[in-house]
Amino acid sequence: MNRTLLERVEVALDTIRPYLEADGGNVKVVDVTEEMTLRLELTGTCSSCPMSAMTLKAGVEEAVKKAVPEILKVEAVKVEVA
């Protein structure tokens, strides 16, 4: 089965969503830029958590890049500062 880039990103995100949801948060795909940057919106408690930058880099970005090597960078948009 040949999946689209976004489908593969969603599958990768689904592997870490249970951990985010356990803390009352989640992530939502905003878009993928021409430069292959995945732009995500952190939702729920993740949007204002002081650890969200670390979660994004260590958890989300690692999972996505491992599953979808075409993605070169992951960044959060609409992040609230607690």
Secondary structure, 3 states (H helix, E strand, C coil): CCCCHHHHHHHHHHHHHHHHHHCCEEEEEEEECCCCEEEEEEEEHHHCCCCHHHHHHHHHHHHHHHHCCCCCEEEEECCCCC
